[in-house]
Amino acid sequence: MNKTKITKIKKVLVANRGEIAIRVIRACVDHGIKSVGIFSDCDRTALHARMADEVYYVGESPSKQSYLNQGKIIEIVKKSGADAVHPGYGFLAENAAFAKRCEEEGIIFIGPKSETIALLGDKLEARNLAVKAGLPVVPGAEFDNDKLGEVSKIAQKIGYPVLVKAAAGGGGKGMRVVHSGKDLQESLESAIREAGSAFGDGRVFMEKYLVKPRHVEIQIFADRYGNAIHLGERECSVQRRHQKVIEESPSPVMTPELREKMGNAAVNIAKASGYIGAGTVEFLVDQSRNFYFLEVNTRLQVEHPVTEMVTGIDLVREQFRVAEGYELSVTQKDYSPRGHAIECRIYAEDAHENFMPSTGTVGEYREPLGPGVRVDSGVVSGSTIPVYYDPIIAKMVVLGANRTEAIERTIRALREYRISGVHTTIGFAYTVMHNEKFRKGDYSTDFIDQEYPERNFEYAGEDQEKKAAIAATVFEYMNRQKVSLSMKRGPESRNGWVSYYRSQGIRKLQR
């Protein structure tokens, strides 16, 4: 390795917010570099803004005026003296134009080269590259949006159901499942509008919709010297609105042979694209364990802690090293996962109302502790969940010796989690951990719709909060009424109170 290519990073601007910004800031401390945070109007008191070594105002609350404002962010980089930018995930993480601006300004962009982001960020181009690299792809076709009359023939050739997908972007936007010809035109037009609004690119294409597939992704890492490895898989099939909510590693469907094939396929497309840094190659796996290339995410994934837990590798610090010009610190032979990890994304959403966002101020906030539990969070008591951004609060990850232990440990941790003031997905995750199909590893991307069409979920620790609140209210009332009065009437009056408590599920009372 040519040591003259090493450029030690001294200060990183974290171009993000919330839990991922805090995750990167912590890695900066571990790596011995300074961090620069940015905040919008509604994030003035946010936790990530308090944790950075330096912090700068980036703009008004809407993301286009703040965390997506490329010019302002570049200006802050220069003002702060930062020599690198870490984009996290979302916002500008997969924006080739922003990466290009950083390159032109002499700023280290902690991620792939701009041309790689542009190539793999276009799903049509990525699909074509995957074919050239020998990866299996789902049968599909691209078409001209101005010639929608020809699309019906294409859909019939592929065979219903089909999936209409945006060529740019991700996160389930611009995506529609079409089951018959009568719904095709409306679904196409709707997908085109949404893709244009979300990504500024209305191009869509069509693929065969696989029935009951699993969503399995492979973590890749590559350096500038041609070294590329995979770090195993993550199972991401528990989804709502095509977005993941629970992930685990290893996948229950995986075999050593399938892992080797999928891992090699992921490394092949990484090499074919000239990839540098951390990335994820996503696949669909059918019921016969055939796998098909889906897309490449040219960034750190939300669910990256799952891989960190089973491998012991700090992916963010490895990103820093690769960006500085070092070779990968691990080889493929070093990959040796241990145990089983499960991640539950804790969203400020009302799962009973089809996962509608829940905004407001967080009241009590208490994270679970104990062996094998990790929480990457972006809030504390008093934090605000604004309407402008993704409502993720935290990622709770557990590690067990095996999948059964990981599930039981997740249940324990979810029962300990306390969040008040907003609805959360704690109860949803608690319910899934008890689901028989999930426990058997027998699930696919339609799991939530099939198992919980009515969105009936338990409350885990949340019900204990409600019971405690009832108890506190009753005790306060008793004190105000001077309990001694009721005591004079005999034990039957006290027994009445005890009966009331028990009717609320409160078994033991502390005086």
Secondary structure as GFF3:
##gff-version 3
##sequence-region A 1 511
A	DSSP	three_ten_helix	3	5	.	.	.	ID=ss1
A	DSSP	beta_strand	11	14	.	.	.	ID=ss2
A	DSSP	alpha_helix	18	31	.	.	.	ID=ss3
A	DSSP	beta_strand	34	40	.	.	.	ID=ss4
A	DSSP	three_ten_helix	41	43	.	.	.	ID=ss5
A	DSSP	alpha_helix	47	51	.	.	.	ID=ss6
A	DSSP	beta_strand	54	59	.	.	.	ID=ss7
A	DSSP	three_ten_helix	63	65	.	.	.	ID=ss8
A	DSSP	alpha_helix	70	80	.	.	.	ID=ss9
A	DSSP	beta_strand	84	86	.	.	.	ID=ss10
A	DSSP	alpha_helix	96	104	.	.	.	ID=ss11
A	DSSP	beta_strand	108	109	.	.	.	ID=ss12
A	DSSP	alpha_helix	114	121	.	.	.	ID=ss13
A	DSSP	alpha_helix	123	132	.	.	.	ID=ss14
A	DSSP	beta_strand	140	142	.	.	.	ID=ss15
A	DSSP	three_ten_helix	148	150	.	.	.	ID=ss16
A	DSSP	alpha_helix	151	158	.	.	.	ID=ss17
A	DSSP	beta_strand	162	166	.	.	.	ID=ss18
A	DSSP	beta_strand	176	178	.	.	.	ID=ss19
A	DSSP	three_ten_helix	181	183	.	.	.	ID=ss20
A	DSSP	alpha_helix	184	199	.	.	.	ID=ss21
A	DSSP	beta_strand	204	208	.	.	.	ID=ss22
A	DSSP	beta_strand	214	222	.	.	.	ID=ss23
A	DSSP	beta_strand	228	240	.	.	.	ID=ss24
A	DSSP	beta_strand	243	249	.	.	.	ID=ss25
A	DSSP	alpha_helix	256	272	.	.	.	ID=ss26
A	DSSP	beta_strand	277	285	.	.	.	ID=ss27
A	DSSP	beta_strand	291	297	.	.	.	ID=ss28
A	DSSP	alpha_helix	304	311	.	.	.	ID=ss29
A	DSSP	alpha_helix	315	324	.	.	.	ID=ss30
A	DSSP	three_ten_helix	332	334	.	.	.	ID=ss31
A	DSSP	beta_strand	340	347	.	.	.	ID=ss32
A	DSSP	beta_strand	349	350	.	.	.	ID=ss33
A	DSSP	three_ten_helix	351	353	.	.	.	ID=ss34
A	DSSP	beta_strand	356	357	.	.	.	ID=ss35
A	DSSP	beta_strand	360	361	.	.	.	ID=ss36
A	DSSP	beta_strand	365	366	.	.	.	ID=ss37
A	DSSP	beta_strand	373	377	.	.	.	ID=ss38
A	DSSP	beta_strand	384	385	.	.	.	ID=ss39
A	DSSP	beta_strand	392	400	.	.	.	ID=ss40
A	DSSP	alpha_helix	403	416	.	.	.	ID=ss41
A	DSSP	beta_strand	418	419	.	.	.	ID=ss42
A	DSSP	alpha_helix	426	434	.	.	.	ID=ss43
A	DSSP	alpha_helix	436	440	.	.	.	ID=ss44
A	DSSP	alpha_helix	447	451	.	.	.	ID=ss45
A	DSSP	alpha_helix	461	480	.	.	.	ID=ss46
A	DSSP	alpha_helix	484	488	.	.	.	ID=ss47
A	DSSP	alpha_helix	491	503	.	.	.	ID=ss48
###
